């Protein structure tokens, strides 16, 4: 039996938000694995539940019912004016009917609103699961690309030496088609909100540095920067450089390079 067969009977209950916590967590964990069949079944159940809101009874009485009610009220009022009896113009049973109709209308409106709230909650929950899945897929894709760049013999090794002899050097690997992976350890973080920015120095005489991504080391001074689409090609690049820039990076370097490495 497929692992997802156990969920076939609970898709509609999940779309209504009627599952207990254990069942809901189990199904959402299964959806997060990327099961396309179950994800499609949940979408179909959510669509079916969304249609229920439009099948709810009208919150207000129909025009025919209101017309009959007004005719009865007028008839009773005319009879009361002609009679010397002490009976009320509108009998008690009619007041009871009006009250029942009013309560039915209020109940219907409340039920419809509760159902719509459940649908909105379910849609938000599904959107959050989808976003989490997309983030995981993006992280996995980045990790695969980094692993290939770091292990492929075709990648070019680049060592970026610091202008401060007491600062550790950086290591980069550049794959001609997959991009650049830049790594560092025990690197002091820039002060305040400032960042480190990668630049590609062109071989062409008088060529200006080409801006790339920014980074900040973590609390231990480590970082791994993946540049999937470098702004220049390797054979036209003389060196890689790192400068310290304001948050968000700069269009052109505003400080002297802290690390520089030649591209051979």
C-alpha positions as CSV (number, residue, x, y, z in Angstrom):
1,X,0.0,0.0,0.0
2,X,1.3,3.4,-0.9
3,X,2.2,5.6,2.1
4,X,-0.4,8.2,1.0
5,X,-3.4,5.7,0.8
6,X,-4.0,6.3,4.5
7,X,-4.9,9.9,3.9
8,X,-7.6,9.3,1.2
9,X,-10.5,9.5,3.6
10,X,-9.5,12.7,5.4
11,X,-8.8,15.2,2.6
12,X,-12.3,16.8,2.8
13,X,-12.1,17.0,6.6
14,X,-8.6,18.6,6.3
15,X,-10.0,21.2,3.9
16,X,-12.7,22.0,6.5
17,X,-10.2,22.2,9.3
18,X,-12.0,19.4,11.1
19,X,-9.1,17.1,11.7
20,X,-7.6,16.6,15.2
21,X,-4.1,17.8,15.8
22,X,-2.4,14.4,15.2
23,X,-4.1,13.8,11.9
24,X,-3.5,17.3,10.6
25,X,0.2,17.2,11.6
26,X,0.6,13.8,10.0
27,X,-1.0,14.9,6.7
28,X,0.9,18.2,6.6
29,X,4.2,16.4,7.1
30,X,3.3,14.1,4.3
31,X,2.4,17.1,2.0
32,X,5.8,18.7,2.8
33,X,7.5,15.7,1.3
34,X,6.3,16.8,-2.1
35,X,3.6,14.2,-2.8
36,X,2.0,15.5,-6.0
37,X,-1.0,13.1,-5.8
38,X,-2.0,14.1,-2.2
39,X,-1.3,17.8,-2.9
40,X,-3.7,17.6,-5.9
41,X,-6.3,15.8,-3.8
42,X,-6.1,18.5,-1.1
43,X,-6.6,21.2,-3.8
44,X,-9.7,19.4,-5.1
45,X,-11.1,19.0,-1.6
46,X,-10.5,22.7,-0.9
47,X,-12.3,23.6,-4.1
48,X,-15.2,21.4,-3.2
49,X,-15.4,22.9,0.3
50,X,-15.3,26.4,-1.1
51,X,-18.4,25.6,-3.1
52,X,-20.3,24.7,0.0
53,X,-20.5,28.4,1.0
54,X,-22.6,29.1,-2.0
55,X,-25.0,26.3,-1.2
56,X,-26.0,27.7,2.1
57,X,-29.6,28.9,2.4
58,X,-30.3,32.6,1.9
59,X,-29.9,34.7,5.0
60,X,-33.1,36.7,4.3
61,X,-36.6,35.3,3.6
62,X,-37.7,35.2,0.0
63,X,-39.9,37.9,-1.5
64,X,-42.8,35.4,-1.8
65,X,-42.6,34.5,1.9
66,X,-42.5,38.1,2.9
67,X,-45.5,38.9,0.6
68,X,-47.6,36.2,2.1
69,X,-46.7,37.3,5.6
70,X,-47.7,40.9,4.9
71,X,-51.0,39.7,3.3
72,X,-51.8,37.8,6.4
73,X,-50.9,40.7,8.7
74,X,-53.2,43.1,6.7
75,X,-56.0,40.6,6.8
76,X,-55.8,40.2,10.5
77,X,-55.6,44.0,11.0
78,X,-58.8,44.5,8.9
79,X,-60.6,41.8,10.9
80,X,-59.6,43.5,14.1
81,X,-61.0,46.9,13.1
82,X,-64.4,45.3,12.2
83,X,-64.6,43.3,15.3
84,X,-65.4,44.5,18.8
85,X,-63.5,41.5,20.2
86,X,-60.6,42.0,22.5
87,X,-58.4,39.6,20.5
88,X,-55.0,41.0,19.4
89,X,-54.7,42.2,15.7
90,X,-51.8,39.8,15.1
91,X,-52.2,36.3,16.7
92,X,-49.5,34.9,18.9
93,X,-48.7,32.1,16.5
94,X,-47.8,34.6,13.8
95,X,-45.4,36.4,16.1
96,X,-43.9,33.0,16.9
97,X,-43.4,32.3,13.2
98,X,-41.8,35.7,12.6
99,X,-39.4,35.1,15.5
100,X,-38.5,31.6,14.2
101,X,-37.9,33.0,10.7
102,X,-35.6,35.7,12.2
103,X,-33.6,33.2,14.2
104,X,-33.3,30.9,11.2
105,X,-31.9,33.8,9.2
106,X,-29.4,34.7,11.8
107,X,-28.3,31.1,12.2
108,X,-27.8,30.7,8.4
109,X,-25.7,33.9,8.2
110,X,-23.5,32.7,11.1
111,X,-23.1,29.2,9.5
112,X,-22.1,30.7,6.2
113,X,-19.6,33.1,7.8
114,X,-18.0,30.3,9.9
115,X,-17.6,28.1,6.8
116,X,-16.0,31.0,4.9
117,X,-13.6,31.6,7.8
118,X,-12.7,27.9,7.8
119,X,-12.0,28.1,4.0
120,X,-9.8,31.2,4.4
121,X,-7.9,29.5,7.3
122,X,-7.4,26.3,5.2
123,X,-6.2,28.3,2.2
124,X,-3.7,30.2,4.3
125,X,-2.4,27.0,5.9
126,X,-2.0,25.4,2.4
127,X,-0.2,28.5,1.1
128,X,2.2,28.3,4.1
129,X,2.9,24.7,3.4
130,X,3.5,25.4,-0.3
131,X,5.9,28.3,0.6
132,X,7.8,26.1,3.0
133,X,8.1,23.4,0.3
134,X,9.4,26.0,-2.3
135,X,11.9,27.3,0.2
136,X,13.2,23.8,0.9
137,X,13.5,23.0,-2.8
138,X,15.4,26.2,-3.4
139,X,17.8,25.4,-0.5
140,X,18.3,21.9,-1.8
141,X,19.1,23.2,-5.3
142,X,21.6,25.7,-3.9
143,X,23.3,23.0,-1.8
144,X,23.6,20.7,-4.9
145,X,25.1,23.5,-7.0
146,X,27.6,24.4,-4.2
147,X,28.6,20.7,-3.9
148,X,29.3,20.4,-7.6
149,X,31.3,23.6,-7.8
150,X,33.4,22.6,-4.8
151,X,34.1,19.1,-6.1
152,X,34.3,19.4,-9.8
153,X,37.9,19.3,-11.1
154,X,36.9,21.9,-13.7
155,X,36.4,24.5,-11.1
156,X,39.2,27.1,-10.7
157,X,40.7,27.6,-7.3
158,X,41.2,31.3,-6.2
159,X,42.8,32.4,-3.0
160,X,41.9,35.9,-1.8
161,X,44.7,37.2,0.5
162,X,43.9,39.9,3.0
163,X,45.8,43.2,3.2
164,X,45.9,42.6,7.0
165,X,48.4,39.7,7.7
166,X,46.4,38.9,10.8
167,X,43.2,38.3,8.9
168,X,42.6,34.8,7.4
169,X,42.4,34.5,3.7
170,X,39.3,33.6,1.7
171,X,38.9,30.7,-0.7
172,X,36.8,30.7,-3.9
173,X,36.1,28.1,-6.6
174,X,34.8,29.3,-10.0
175,X,33.0,26.9,-12.3
176,X,32.6,28.4,-15.8
177,X,28.9,27.4,-16.1
178,X,27.7,26.9,-12.5
179,X,29.1,30.0,-10.8
180,X,31.3,30.9,-7.8
181,X,31.4,29.6,-4.3
182,X,33.2,31.9,-1.9
183,X,34.0,30.7,1.7
184,X,35.7,32.1,4.8
185,X,36.3,31.2,8.4
186,X,37.1,33.3,11.5
187,X,36.4,36.4,9.4
188,X,35.7,39.5,11.5
189,X,32.3,41.0,10.7
190,X,32.0,44.6,9.5
191,X,30.9,47.1,12.1
192,X,27.3,48.1,12.4
193,X,25.1,47.3,9.5
194,X,28.0,47.3,6.9
195,X,28.6,44.3,4.7
196,X,31.3,42.7,2.6
197,X,30.8,42.9,-1.1
198,X,32.3,40.8,-3.9
199,X,33.7,42.5,-7.0
200,X,35.0,41.2,-10.3
201,X,38.0,43.1,-11.7
202,X,38.0,42.9,-15.5
203,X,41.2,42.3,-17.5
204,X,40.4,45.1,-20.0
205,X,42.5,48.2,-19.4
206,X,40.6,50.8,-17.6
207,X,37.7,48.5,-16.8
208,X,35.7,49.3,-13.7
209,X,35.1,46.7,-11.0
210,X,31.8,44.8,-11.6
211,X,29.6,44.6,-8.5
212,X,28.3,41.2,-7.2
213,X,26.6,39.9,-4.0
214,X,27.1,41.1,-0.4
215,X,27.5,39.0,2.7
216,X,28.1,39.0,6.5
217,X,29.9,36.3,8.4
218,X,28.0,34.5,11.1
219,X,28.7,34.8,14.9
220,X,31.7,32.4,14.4
221,X,33.1,34.3,11.4
222,X,32.0,31.7,8.9
223,X,30.2,32.2,5.6
224,X,29.5,30.4,2.3
225,X,28.4,32.7,-0.6
226,X,27.0,31.1,-3.8
227,X,27.0,33.4,-6.9
228,X,24.9,31.4,-9.4
229,X,25.1,34.0,-12.1
230,X,28.4,36.0,-11.9
231,X,28.2,39.4,-13.5
232,X,31.2,38.6,-15.7
233,X,32.8,35.6,-17.4
234,X,36.0,34.0,-16.1
235,X,38.2,34.5,-19.1
236,X,37.6,38.2,-19.0
237,X,38.2,38.6,-15.2
238,X,41.6,39.4,-13.8
239,X,40.8,39.1,-10.1
240,X,38.2,38.9,-7.4
241,X,38.1,41.5,-4.6
242,X,36.2,42.1,-1.4
243,X,35.5,45.5,0.0
244,X,33.5,46.8,3.0
245,X,30.4,48.7,1.9
246,X,27.1,50.2,3.4
247,X,24.2,47.8,3.9
248,X,22.7,46.8,0.6
249,X,26.0,47.2,-1.3
250,X,27.4,49.9,-3.6
251,X,27.5,50.5,-7.3
252,X,31.2,51.1,-7.2
253,X,33.7,50.3,-4.4
254,X,33.8,53.0,-1.7
255,X,36.7,51.5,0.3
256,X,40.0,49.9,-0.5
257,X,39.8,46.1,-1.1
258,X,40.3,44.0,2.1
259,X,40.9,40.8,0.1
260,X,42.1,40.3,-3.5
261,X,42.8,37.1,-5.4
262,X,44.0,36.7,-9.0
263,X,42.0,34.5,-11.4
264,X,44.4,32.3,-13.4
